[in-house]
Amino acid sequence: MDTTIIYPSYFRIFECRNGRWFIKNLESFVTTTTTNHEDIKALYDITEGQIVVELFRINAGKSGYYLANIRDKKYYYCVDRDGTKNKLLELGIGRVDPQVGYQ
């Protein structure tokens, strides 16, 4: 199963399991600057803790995946990892692989 999700660095994927929050790893594959894209506070003037508060507000901390557009301060709830792919596609980010299609 393909679990690769490609998205802009101003998005972060969080997972909530049993009331615990996890930020999914961000791995750059193309970088045009020396900017540290993992330093959320320096880049967007918001901490991971503040993001989690916003994520909690949209679905009361229900288990699942959460997508955070930290540049524009917009937050989304997704039931599962595939839901994050679908939400990104809805937002005009990415495309369906024509070789594989998308369920």
PyMOL commands that set and color helices and strands:
alter all, ss='L'
color gray80, all
select helices_A, chain A and resi 40-44+48-59+81-90
alter helices_A, ss='H'
color red, helices_A
select strands_A, chain A and resi 11-17+20-23+64-69+74-78
alter strands_A, ss='S'
color yellow, strands_A
deselect
rebuild
show_as cartoon
